[in-house]
Amino acid sequence: MKSKTIEYNKTTKQITLNSYTDGFLENSIDITDKVMTLALEKLYDEYDLDLGDELCITKKEELKTTKFELKK
């Protein structure tokens, strides 16, 4: 049985598109840059930001959450 997954590996810090056959990895393609670019474009669109606007992302350890701070 064939399947495809998108996975994030915390050790390698990569987002990969993986193909499996019967549970065995056949192929893995690093798509980290493409995914990050698309995510940033979506954030800029969602918050109506223009080129040159700042997007600051901070993580508060005590809350274990990610905070997005937008500056226009």
Secondary structure by P-SEA (a helix, b strand, c coil): ccbbbbbbbcccccccbbbbccccccccccaaaaaaaaaaaaaaaaacccccbbbbbbbcccccbbbbbbcc
